[in-house]
């Protein structure tokens, strides 16, 4: 079984864990209604995407 030869310092350990943070989801404003929406997705309020009216799916996609 592999065993480390040297103790990992706190600075080295923390540098490695620096990328493990949680990020908030990106949010843009809808150009039609001005409500917040996720980028590259249909606006849940006015049902538009890229300036066009989009009809949402009636059934849940797998």
C-alpha positions as CSV (number, residue, x, y, z in Angstrom):
1,X,0.0,0.0,0.0
2,X,1.3,3.5,-0.9
3,X,2.4,5.7,2.0
4,X,3.5,9.3,1.7
5,X,7.2,9.9,2.5
6,X,6.7,13.5,3.7
7,X,3.9,15.3,5.6
8,X,1.8,17.5,3.3
9,X,2.0,21.1,4.5
10,X,-1.1,23.1,5.2
11,X,-0.3,25.6,2.5
12,X,0.1,22.8,-0.2
13,X,-3.1,21.1,1.0
14,X,-5.1,24.4,0.9
15,X,-3.7,25.3,-2.5
16,X,-5.1,22.0,-3.8
17,X,-8.5,22.6,-2.2
18,X,-8.8,26.1,-3.5
19,X,-10.7,25.0,-6.6
20,X,-13.3,23.0,-4.6
21,X,-15.4,26.0,-3.9
22,X,-19.1,26.2,-4.7
23,X,-20.1,28.8,-7.4
24,X,-23.4,30.5,-7.8
25,X,-25.3,29.8,-11.1
26,X,-24.8,32.3,-13.8
27,X,-27.8,34.6,-14.4
28,X,-28.6,36.9,-17.3
29,X,-31.5,39.3,-17.9
30,X,-34.0,38.4,-20.5
31,X,-33.9,41.0,-23.3
32,X,-37.7,40.7,-23.8
33,X,-39.1,41.0,-20.2
34,X,-36.0,41.9,-18.1
35,X,-36.5,39.0,-15.7
36,X,-33.4,36.9,-14.7
37,X,-32.8,33.7,-16.6
38,X,-30.0,31.2,-17.2
39,X,-27.9,31.7,-20.3
40,X,-28.7,29.6,-23.4
41,X,-32.1,28.6,-22.0
42,X,-35.7,29.7,-22.6
43,X,-37.0,32.4,-20.4
44,X,-39.4,30.8,-17.9
45,X,-41.5,34.0,-17.6
46,X,-42.1,35.1,-21.2
47,X,-41.2,31.7,-23.0
48,X,-38.8,33.3,-25.5
49,X,-35.4,32.3,-26.7
50,X,-33.2,34.3,-29.0
51,X,-36.0,36.7,-29.7
52,X,-38.5,34.0,-30.8
53,X,-41.5,32.6,-29.0
54,X,-40.9,29.0,-27.9
55,X,-43.5,26.4,-27.0
56,X,-42.3,24.4,-23.9
57,X,-42.3,20.6,-24.0
58,X,-45.5,19.0,-22.7
59,X,-43.8,15.9,-21.4
60,X,-40.6,15.7,-19.3
61,X,-37.6,14.8,-21.4
62,X,-35.6,11.8,-20.1
